[in-house]
Amino acid sequence: MQTSWTRTTWADVLDAPGPARDEVHILSFAHDLDAHVLRELEALLTPQEHAQARRLRRELDRDRFIAGRARLRQLLGACAG
């Protein structure tokens, strides 16, 4: 088994090819985004996801939920083509 770690930008992740049959890609990203980036990500959410985010009491939890859902949507969209 071969293991490698690479730091890259989010744009590079979205443009990269998906894993081969014998590979697993593990991604992580920072949740502490500036307000401008967070608002752009928030625009990607569905009305149901907006409602779910509003139910979270702490602003930090809301921001993390928004960032996580939007990044997942971007990643799945890139994988699906």
C-alpha positions as CSV (number, residue, x, y, z in Angstrom):
1,M,0.0,0.0,0.0
2,Q,1.3,3.4,-0.9
3,T,0.5,6.5,1.0
4,S,1.0,10.1,0.0
5,W,-0.1,13.5,1.3
6,T,-0.5,16.6,-0.9
7,R,-1.6,20.1,0.1
8,T,-3.4,21.9,-2.7
9,T,-6.0,24.5,-3.4
10,W,-9.7,23.9,-3.5
11,A,-9.8,24.8,-7.2
12,D,-7.1,22.2,-7.9
13,V,-9.1,19.5,-6.1
14,L,-12.2,20.3,-8.2
15,D,-10.1,20.0,-11.4
16,A,-8.2,16.9,-10.5
17,P,-9.3,13.5,-11.8
18,G,-11.1,11.1,-9.4
19,P,-9.4,8.3,-7.7
20,A,-8.4,5.1,-9.6
21,R,-10.0,1.8,-8.7
22,D,-7.3,1.0,-6.2
23,E,-7.1,4.5,-4.6
24,V,-8.8,6.4,-1.9
25,H,-8.7,10.2,-1.7
26,I,-9.3,11.8,1.7
27,L,-10.0,15.5,1.6
28,S,-10.1,18.1,4.4
29,F,-10.5,21.8,4.3
30,A,-10.5,24.8,6.6
31,H,-13.8,25.8,8.1
32,D,-12.6,29.2,9.1
33,L,-13.5,31.1,5.9
34,D,-13.8,34.8,5.5
35,A,-17.3,36.2,5.3
36,H,-17.1,36.8,1.5
37,V,-16.3,33.1,0.7
38,L,-18.8,31.9,3.2
39,R,-21.6,33.9,1.5
40,E,-20.6,32.5,-1.9
41,L,-20.8,29.0,-0.5
42,E,-24.1,29.7,1.2
43,A,-25.6,30.5,-2.2
44,L,-25.0,26.9,-3.2
45,L,-27.3,25.5,-0.5
46,T,-30.9,24.3,-1.0
47,P,-33.8,26.0,0.9
48,Q,-33.9,23.0,3.3
49,E,-30.2,23.3,4.0
50,H,-30.6,27.0,4.7
51,A,-33.4,26.2,7.2
52,Q,-31.2,23.6,8.8
53,A,-28.3,26.1,9.1
54,R,-30.6,28.6,10.8
55,R,-31.6,26.1,13.4
56,L,-28.0,25.9,14.7
57,R,-27.6,28.1,17.7
58,R,-23.9,29.0,17.5
59,E,-22.6,31.1,14.5
60,L,-19.5,28.9,14.3
61,D,-21.7,25.8,13.9
62,R,-23.8,27.5,11.2
63,D,-20.7,28.6,9.3
64,R,-19.2,25.1,9.5
65,F,-22.4,23.5,8.3
66,I,-22.7,25.9,5.4
67,A,-19.0,25.4,4.4
68,G,-19.2,21.6,4.7
69,R,-22.4,21.2,2.7
70,A,-21.4,23.6,0.0
71,R,-17.9,22.0,-0.4
72,L,-19.5,18.6,-0.6
73,R,-21.9,19.8,-3.2
74,Q,-18.9,21.3,-5.2
75,L,-16.9,18.1,-4.9
76,L,-19.8,15.8,-5.9
77,G,-20.6,18.1,-8.8
78,A,-17.0,17.9,-10.0
79,C,-17.0,14.1,-9.7
80,A,-20.3,13.8,-11.6
81,G,-19.1,16.1,-14.4
